[in-house]
């Protein structure tokens, strides 16, 4: 019967190892979920639904967000370092790059993705 005891003992050890692995995986999953929730929270702009709706309907996001923040083109220019005439051109549809989008997003306090 010693072999049966050894077999049971080895199974118990394997079960304990599996339980430990499951706990570690659950902890990692919980950490990942918390990080994902934090990332989602950070990516949610502090912008009312009606403003987001205007952007979704095709209105220029720079103009809509600037007006929502109660800024003039000159105000936005001072915050982001982009000349007001360039802001005006972007609001009329002139394309702009990621570097410009980042500067505008920071000045408007929104995620970059909202402007692109």
Secondary structure, 3 states (H helix, E strand, C coil): CHHHHHHHHHHHHHHHHHHHHHHHHHHHHHHHHHHHHHHHHHHCCCCCHHHHHHHHCCCCHHHHHHHHCCCCHHHHHHHHCCCHHHHHHHHCCCCCCHHHHHHHHHHHCCCHHHCC
